Amino acid sequence: MSARSQTLHHPSTTGGVQTRLPWWALALPTLAFIVLLALMLNPTHAQAASDPAITHLFERIQQLVAR
Protein backbone atom coordinates (compact mmCIF):
# COMPACT_ATOMS: atom_id res chain seq x y z
CA MET A 1 0.00 0.00 0.00
CA SER A 2 1.53 3.32 -0.99
CA ALA A 3 1.26 6.39 1.15
CA ARG A 4 0.25 9.70 -0.37
CA SER A 5 2.74 12.52 -0.03
CA GLN A 6 1.54 15.86 1.18
CA THR A 7 1.58 18.68 -1.31
CA LEU A 8 2.29 22.24 -0.30
CA HIS A 9 -0.23 24.78 -1.49
CA HIS A 10 2.08 27.77 -1.08
CA PRO A 11 5.39 28.06 -2.92
CA SER A 12 8.54 28.12 -0.86
CA THR A 13 10.17 31.48 -0.44
CA THR A 14 13.31 32.05 -2.48
CA GLY A 15 14.38 35.14 -0.57
CA GLY A 16 16.50 33.70 2.19
CA VAL A 17 19.81 34.41 3.76
CA GLN A 18 22.51 34.96 1.20
CA THR A 19 25.99 34.03 2.31
CA ARG A 20 28.88 35.58 0.51
CA LEU A 21 32.46 34.76 1.28
CA PRO A 22 34.94 37.57 1.64
CA TRP A 23 37.81 37.63 -0.86
CA TRP A 24 40.34 36.37 1.66
CA ALA A 25 38.32 33.25 2.45
CA LEU A 26 39.40 31.84 -0.89
CA ALA A 27 42.69 33.70 -1.33
CA LEU A 28 44.37 32.61 1.91
CA PRO A 29 43.95 28.84 1.49
CA THR A 30 45.03 29.16 -2.14
CA LEU A 31 48.11 31.13 -1.13
CA ALA A 32 48.95 28.60 1.60
CA PHE A 33 48.61 25.74 -0.88
CA ILE A 34 50.91 27.45 -3.39
CA VAL A 35 53.53 28.22 -0.73
CA LEU A 36 53.51 24.66 0.59
CA LEU A 37 53.71 23.26 -2.94
CA ALA A 38 56.66 25.54 -3.71
CA LEU A 39 58.43 24.37 -0.55
CA MET A 40 57.88 20.77 -1.52
CA LEU A 41 59.13 21.30 -5.05
CA ASN A 42 62.33 22.89 -3.79
CA PRO A 43 63.72 20.21 -1.44
CA THR A 44 66.66 22.34 -0.30
CA HIS A 45 64.25 24.60 1.61
CA ALA A 46 61.85 21.90 2.77
CA GLN A 47 63.60 20.27 5.69
CA ALA A 48 60.56 18.17 6.57
CA ALA A 49 61.09 16.06 3.43
CA SER A 50 64.10 14.23 4.81
CA ASP A 51 63.21 10.87 3.23
CA PRO A 52 65.50 10.37 0.21
CA ALA A 53 62.73 8.76 -1.84
CA ILE A 54 60.39 11.71 -1.30
CA THR A 55 63.20 14.16 -2.02
CA HIS A 56 64.03 12.31 -5.24
CA LEU A 57 60.36 12.32 -6.26
CA PHE A 58 60.04 16.06 -5.74
CA GLU A 59 63.26 16.69 -7.64
CA ARG A 60 61.84 14.73 -10.58
CA ILE A 61 58.58 16.70 -10.39
CA GLN A 62 60.56 19.95 -10.34
CA GLN A 63 62.52 18.86 -13.41
CA LEU A 64 59.32 17.97 -15.27
CA VAL A 65 57.70 21.29 -14.38
CA ALA A 66 60.79 23.21 -15.49
CA ARG A 67 60.66 21.70 -19.00
N, C-alpha and C positions, 0 to 999 in steps of 0.2 A: 504494500500500500504506500503510495507516495504522498508526501506531505506538501501542502501548498505553501509557497513562499509569500511573505507579505510584500505588498507593493507600496511604495511611498507615493502619496498623492502630491507632495510638494517637492520641487526640485532642490537638490542640495545647493547650498550657497558656495559660490566660487570665490568670493571675497574673504579670504582668510588672512592669516599672518604670513607675511612674506619675509623670508629670511635671506639676507644677502650677506655674503662673506666679504670682509674687508680685503683690500689688495694684498696685505701681508699674510693673510691666512693661506694663500697659495704660494706666495713668493718665498717665504721663509723655508718651508719644507723642500721646495725645489732647489733653493740655494744650498741647503744643508746636504741634499743628495748629490749635487754637483761637486761640492767641496770634498765629500767623502769619496766619491768616485775618483776625483783627481788625486787624492792621497793614495788610493789603492793602485792607481795606474802608475804612480811614481814611487816604486818601492824603496827608494833611498830616504824618502821622508816619512814613510809609513813604517814605524818601528813595530807596530802590532803584528804585521805580517812577517813573523820571524821564521815560519816554516819554509824551507827551501822550495818545496813543490808549489806552494801558493805564490811565492815570489817569482818563480820561473813562469808560472801561468800568467801573472800580471805583466811580466816583461814581454811575453809573447803577444798579449792583448795590446800593449802599448805599441809594439812594432807594427801590428796589423792596422791600428788606428792611424799611425803616422804615415802609412803608405798612401 
